[in-house]
Amino acid sequence: MRTAGKVLVVDDYPTNREGLQRLLERQGYIVLTASNGHDALEIVARERPDLVLTDVVMPEISGVDVCAAIKGHGDTCLTPVVLISASHERDTRLTGLGAGADDFLNKPVDAEELYTRVRSLIRLKRLTDDLESAESLFLTLGRFIEARDPSTEGHCERLASSATALGQALNLEQADLGALYRGAFLHDIGKIGIPDRVLLKKGKLTPSEYELMKQHPVIGDELCETVRSLDAVRPIVRHHHERRDGRGYPDGLAGDEIPLLARIVAIVDVFDALTSDRPYRKALSTDAAYRIMRDEAARGWREPALVETFIDLHRNNLAAAQKSSVWTSGSVVSSGPSRDKKGSSRCPEQAAASSGRSSRSRPPSERRSSPSPPVSRPRKTATGSTTRPISEDRGTRRSIKSTRRISTSSKWRGASRPTTSARSPSTSSKVRRSRSEVFSTRQPGRGAT
């Protein structure tokens, strides 16, 4: 049975703090207290209260600043915050609302009003927690489905990072980046309804088996329909196999009828599939994947400008990863993702994708001994072919022009980001290692991914 709830009371004046504590404990709440903003933020991070009641005027960190810090962190952004103030000025309330406050109480606090507001906000918090639990269950289910096929290990993480990085390159809103992250994890969730004899078949599918496989976007969409918070990712799940010429599935959408977020996930999904080992073939080299994607764009399957933007982004980041490898004597270093107040899986705000070190981040001694960036060495791919070193600024102008041409019209838009952890380099595939390094994302979050 659930307790009444856990409430944090923040006030620098002991009499007010202890008075609120006694009132709430009479109603069965677990009450935590803090006398300043610093302690309050530490308690929020450690104890995860269901509600925070904070005085507005406090030394060093005000209640408004405490509220902004809580709402700005992905792990706590859904925690309700009530500001308590003796001021009835309009500006004070507007400032509090701007910081994300959920409600206000005036001093002196009326006990009945306090109980009513606390009960209401804790009830909403628990409903939100239930929705988040359901969404987390779906994300975990996506990992289980991936685990059915050993050849797709890490596929969800790579797609989440790649799709988010491409979305950032297209200057999409944070809500769309969050939808891309979650949609990449869930895009193949409908494969739970596809039997292993079809899903894991090493040979070519028969016409009847192919028709069965084509049902997985519909199955996935119907599963996500049961969770309202996944509404933003449903168009990704349903339409990531549509084609620009209208000959995709399941609905035969064409051109800009296909939601932009679904088009983005489709691009990174194709690249990851081409450069990964599958039951029916070995992984292709990066250059071979580029050629196939451009050929599909020329045949009307993909949006040419979007394909070119992805390729330029991938090349530039791959070049940066190769330079980092040279600077560290052949050991590729990826900083990986980090969580901060702008990023999380719940309220994601991701920073731009990055990997490797810039020349400015190198020690002065290194800069003196190496005034020019070292030349990347040729690298063998998983298929044994050799790729040439890629210039860091190659294709930059074309990428900018291509990005401007991409249509952002869509019936569906995303709504929420995240973040994902960088994949460890695989000992079995250098190509797979390069992909995870190129699209490692650094954060905010989830949201992120």
C-alpha positions in Angstrom: 0.0 0.0 0.0 1.3 3.4 -0.9 2.1 6.0 1.7 0.5 9.4 1.6 3.6 10.8 0.0 7.0 12.4 0.6 7.2 16.2 0.9 10.3 18.4 1.1 9.8 21.7 3.0 12.4 24.4 2.3 12.5 27.6 4.5 15.4 29.4 6.1 13.1 30.5 9.0 12.9 27.5 11.5 9.4 28.5 12.9 7.8 28.4 9.4 9.7 25.2 8.5 8.7 23.3 11.6 5.1 24.5 11.5 4.6 23.2 8.0 6.3 19.9 9.0 3.9 19.4 11.9 0.8 20.1 9.7 1.9 17.7 7.0 2.9 14.9 9.4 -0.6 15.0 10.9 -1.9 13.9 7.5 0.5 11.0 7.3 3.1 12.6 4.9 6.8 11.8 5.2 8.3 15.2 5.6 11.9 16.2 4.8 13.3 19.7 5.6 16.0 22.0 4.4 17.1 25.4 5.6 18.6 26.6 2.3 18.6 26.1 -1.4 21.8 24.1 -1.5 20.6 21.5 0.9 17.2 21.4 -0.8 18.7 20.5 -4.2 20.9 17.8 -2.6 17.8 16.2 -0.9 15.8 16.4 -4.1 18.6 14.5 -6.0 19.0 11.9 -3.3 15.4 11.4 -1.9 13.2 12.2 -5.0 10.3 13.7 -3.0 6.8 13.7 -4.5 6.4 17.4 -3.8 8.6 20.4 -2.9 7.3 23.3 -0.8 9.7 26.2 -0.8 9.8 29.7 0.5 10.6 32.3 -2.2 12.9 34.6 -0.2 16.0 32.8 1.0 19.7 33.8 1.2 22.1 32.7 -1.6 19.6 30.5 -3.6 16.1 31.8 -3.7 13.0 29.6 -3.9 12.6 30.6 -7.5 16.1 29.5 -8.3 15.5 26.2 -6.5 12.4 25.7 -8.6 14.3 26.4 -11.8 17.0 24.0 -10.9 14.6 21.2 -10.2 12.6 21.8 -13.4 15.8 22.1 -15.4 17.1 18.7 -14.6 15.8 15.7 -16.5 15.5 13.4 -13.5 13.4 15.8 -11.4 11.7 18.0 -14.0 8.3 16.4 -13.3 8.5 16.9 -9.5 5.8 19.4 -8.5 7.1 22.6 -6.9 4.9 25.0 -4.8 6.3 28.5 -4.0 5.3 30.1 -0.7 5.5 33.8 -0.4 4.2 36.7 1.7 4.1 38.8 -1.4 0.9 39.0 -3.5 2.6 40.9 -6.3 1.9 39.9 -9.9 5.6 40.1 -10.8 6.5 37.5 -8.2 4.0 35.0 -9.5 5.0 35.6 -13.1 8.7 35.0 -12.2 7.7 31.8 -10.4 5.6 30.6 -13.3 8.6 31.3 -15.6 10.7 29.1 -13.4 8.2 26.2 -13.8 6.3 26.5 -10.5 3.2 24.3 -10.3 1.3 26.3 -7.7 1.5 29.1 -5.1 0.7 29.5 -1.4 0.4 32.8 0.5 1.7 33.5 4.0 0.3 32.9 6.5 -0.5 29.4 5.1 -4.0 28.2 5.6 -4.0 24.5 6.7 -7.0 23.4 4.6 -5.7 25.1 1.5 -2.3 23.5 2.1 -3.8 20.0 2.4 -5.9 20.4 -0.7 -3.1 21.6 -2.9 -0.7 18.9 -1.6 -3.1 16.1 -2.2 -3.9 17.3 -5.7 -0.3 17.7 -6.8 0.8 14.4 -5.3 -2.0 12.6 -7.1 -0.9 14.1 -10.4 2.7 13.2 -9.7 1.8 9.6 -9.2 -0.3 9.4 -12.3 2.7 10.8 -14.2 5.0 8.2 -12.5 2.6 5.5 -13.7 2.7 6.7 -17.3 6.5 6.9 -17.1 6.7 3.4 -15.8 4.6 2.2 -18.7 6.8 4.0 -21.2 9.9 2.6 -19.6 8.4 -0.9 -19.9 8.0 -0.3 -23.6 11.5 0.9 -24.0 12.7 -2.2 -22.2 10.5 -4.3 -24.4 12.3 -2.8 -27.4 15.6 -4.1 -26.0 14.1 -7.5 -25.5 13.1 -7.6 -29.1 16.5 -6.6 -30.2 18.0 -9.4 -28.1 16.1 -12.0 -30.1 18.5 -11.4 -33.0 22.2 -11.4 -31.9 23.1 -9.7 -35.2 21.2 -6.5 -34.1 23.0 -6.1 -30.8 23.2 -2.4 -30.0 21.0 -1.5 -32.9 18.6 0.6 -30.7 21.3 2.6 -29.1 23.0 3.4 -32.4 19.8 4.4 -34.0 18.8 6.6 -31.1 22.1 8.4 -31.1 22.3 8.7 -34.9 18.7 9.9 -35.3 19.2 12.5 -32.6 22.4 13.7 -34.1 20.8 14.1 -37.5 17.8 15.9 -35.9 20.2 18.3 -34.3 21.9 18.9 -37.6 18.5 19.8 -39.0 17.9 22.2 -36.1 14.8 20.4 -34.9 13.1 21.4 -31.7 13.8 19.6 -28.4 10.5 17.9 -28.4 11.2 16.4 -31.8 14.7 15.2 -30.6 13.0 13.5 -27.7 10.6 11.7 -30.0 13.5 10.7 -32.3 15.3 9.2 -29.4 12.4 7.2 -28.1 11.1 6.4 -31.6 14.4 4.9 -32.6 14.2 2.5 -29.6 10.7 1.5 -30.4 10.6 1.6 -34.2 10.7 -2.3 -34.5 8.7 -3.1 -31.4 6.0 -4.7 -33.6 8.5 -7.5 -34.4 7.3 -9.0 -31.1 4.5 -10.4 -33.3 6.8 -11.9 -35.9 7.8 -15.6 -35.4 11.5 -16.4 -35.1 11.3 -18.6 -38.2 10.7 -15.5 -40.2 12.6 -12.9 -38.2 15.8 -14.9 -38.0 15.6 -16.6 -41.4 19.1 -16.6 -43.1 17.8 -17.0 -46.6 15.4 -14.9 -48.7 11.9 -14.5 -47.4 9.1 -16.1 -49.4 6.3 -13.8 -50.6 4.0 -14.9 -47.7 6.8 -14.5 -45.2 7.5 -11.0 -46.5 3.9 -10.0 -46.2 4.0 -11.2 -42.6 7.1 -9.2 -41.9 5.4 -6.1 -43.4 2.9 -6.2 -40.6 5.4 -5.3 -37.8 4.9 -1.5 -38.2 1.1 -1.9 -37.7 1.6 -4.2 -34.7 4.0 -1.7 -33.2 1.7 1.2 -33.7 -1.2 -0.6 -32.1 1.0 -1.5 -29.1 2.1 2.2 -28.6 -1.5 3.3 -28.9 -2.1 2.0 -25.5 0.3 4.5 -23.9 -0.7 8.1 -24.4 2.8 9.4 -23.7 4.0 7.5 -26.8 1.7 9.4 -29.2 4.6 11.4 -30.5 6.6 8.3 -31.5 3.7 6.4 -33.2 4.3 8.0 -36.6 7.9 6.8 -36.5 6.9 3.3 -35.5 4.3 3.1 -38.2 5.9 4.9 -41.1 9.7 4.1 -41.0 9.3 1.7 -43.9 7.4 4.1 -46.2 9.2 5.2 -49.4 9.3 8.6 -51.1 7.9 7.1 -54.3 4.8 5.8 -52.4 5.8 2.1 -52.8 6.7 1.5 -49.1 4.5 0.0 -46.4 2.2 -0.2 -44.5 0.2 2.8 -45.9 1.9 3.6 -49.1 2.5 7.2 -48.2 4.6 9.3 -50.6 6.8 12.4 -50.5 6.0 14.9 -47.7 3.1 12.7 -46.6 5.7 10.7 -44.7 6.3 12.4 -41.3 9.8 14.0 -41.2 10.7 12.1 -38.0 9.9 8.8 -39.7 12.0 9.8 -42.7 15.0 10.6 -40.4 14.7 7.2 -38.6 14.4 5.4 -41.9 17.7 7.0 -43.2 19.7 6.0 -40.1 18.0 2.6 -40.0 19.1 1.8 -43.5 22.7 2.8 -42.9 22.9 0.8 -39.7 21.4 -2.3 -41.4 23.8 -2.0 -44.3 26.9 -1.7 -42.1 25.9 -4.5 -39.7 26.2 -8.2 -40.0 22.8 -9.8 -40.7 21.8 -13.4 -40.9 21.5 -13.2 -44.7 24.8 -11.2 -45.4 27.9 -9.7 -43.9 28.3 -6.0 -43.1 29.1 -3.6 -46.0 31.8 -0.9 -45.9 30.9 2.6 -45.1 31.5 3.8 -48.7 29.4 0.9 -50.0 26.6 2.0 -47.7 26.9 5.6 -49.0 26.6 4.4 -52.6 23.6 2.3 -51.9 21.8 5.1 -50.1 22.5 7.5 -52.9 21.3 5.0 -55.4 18.1 4.6 -53.4 17.6 8.3 -53.3 18.1 8.5 -57.1 15.5 5.9 -57.6 13.0 7.9 -55.6 13.1 5.8 -52.4 14.7 8.4 -50.1 14.8 12.2 -49.9 18.2 13.1 -51.6 18.8 16.2 -49.5 18.2 14.2 -46.3 20.5 11.4 -47.5 23.3 13.9 -48.3 23.0 15.7 -45.0 23.3 12.4 -43.2 26.4 11.3 -45.2 28.1 14.7 -44.7 27.4 14.6 -41.0 28.6 11.0 -40.7 31.8 11.8 -42.7 32.7 14.9 -40.7 32.2 13.1 -37.4 34.1 10.0 -38.6 37.0 12.2 -39.6 37.0 13.8 -36.1 37.0 10.3 -34.5 39.9 9.2 -36.8 42.0 12.3 -35.8 41.3 11.5 -32.1 42.5 8.0 -32.8 45.8 9.3 -34.2 46.3 11.8 -31.4 46.0 8.9 -28.8 48.4 6.6 -30.7 45.7 4.6 -32.3 43.3 4.3 -29.3 40.0 5.9 -30.1 38.7 8.0 -27.3 35.0 8.9 -27.1 33.9 11.2 -24.4 30.4 9.6 -24.4 27.2 11.1 -23.1 26.8 13.1 -20.0 23.7 14.2 -18.1 23.2 17.7 -17.0 20.4 20.1 -16.3 19.5 20.2 -20.0 19.2 16.5 -20.6 17.4 13.4 -19.6 15.2 10.7 -20.8 12.1 12.5 -19.4 12.7 16.1 -20.3 15.5 15.9 -22.8 17.4 18.7 -24.2 20.5 17.3 -25.8 23.6 19.2 -26.8 25.2 18.7 -30.2 26.7 15.3 -30.9 30.5 15.1 -30.4 33.3 12.8 -30.3 37.1 13.0 -30.1 39.1 16.1 -29.0 39.5 19.5 -30.8 42.9 20.9 -31.3 42.1 23.6 -28.7 41.5 21.0 -26.1 45.0 19.5 -26.5 47.8 20.4 -24.0 50.0 23.3 -25.1 53.0 21.0 -25.4 51.1 19.0 -28.0 50.0 22.0 -29.9 53.6 23.3 -30.1 54.9 20.0 -31.4 52.1 19.4 -33.8 51.0 22.8 -35.3 48.9 21.0 -37.9 46.4 18.3 -37.3 47.9 14.9 -38.1 46.7 13.1 -41.3 44.4 10.2 -40.7 45.7 6.8 -41.7 43.8 4.5 -44.0 41.4 2.2 -42.2 40.3 -1.3 -43.1 36.6 -2.0 -42.9 34.9 -5.1 -41.8 34.9 -6.4 -45.4 38.6 -5.9 -45.8 38.5 -2.9 -48.1 40.5 0.2 -47.4 39.0 3.6 -47.0 40.9 6.8 -47.7 41.3 9.5 -45.0 38.5 11.9 -45.0 39.0 15.6 -44.7 37.1 17.2 -41.8 35.5 20.0 -43.8 34.6 17.9 -46.8 31.0 18.5 -47.9 30.3 21.1 -45.3 28.8 23.6 -47.7 26.8 21.0 -49.5 25.5 19.8 -46.1 24.2 23.3 -45.3 22.5 23.8 -48.6 21.0 20.3 -48.4 19.6 20.9 -45.0 17.8 24.1 -46.2 16.1 22.1 -48.9 14.7 19.5 -46.7 10.9 19.8 -46.2 9.8 19.8 -42.6 6.1 19.6 -43.4 4.5 16.7 -41.5 1.2 15.7 -40.1 3.0 14.4 -37.0 5.6 16.0 -34.9 7.5 14.6 -31.9 6.8 15.6 -28.3 9.3 15.1 -25.6 14.4 13.7 -25.5 16.8 11.8 -24.5 19.9 10.4 -24.1 21.9 7.2 -24.7 25.2 5.9 -23.7 28.0 5.4 -26.2 28.6 1.9 -27.4 31.8 0.2 -26.4 34.1 -0.5 -29.4 33.3 -4.0 -30.8 36.3 -6.3 -31.2 34.5 -8.1 -34.0 33.7 -5.1 -36.3 35.7 -1.9 -36.8 32.8 -0.5 -38.8 30.4 -1.0 -35.9 32.9 0.7 -33.6 33.2 3.7 -35.8 29.4 4.2 -36.0 29.0 4.2 -32.2 31.8 6.8 -31.8 30.6 9.0 -34.6 27.1 9.4 -33.2 27.8 9.4 -29.5 25.7 12.2 -28.0 26.5 14.5 -25.2 23.8 15.8 -22.8 21.1 17.3 -21.3 16.7 14.5 -20.3 14.9 11.8 -20.9 15.3 13.8 -21.8 18.0 12.6 -24.7 18.1 10.1 -27.2 
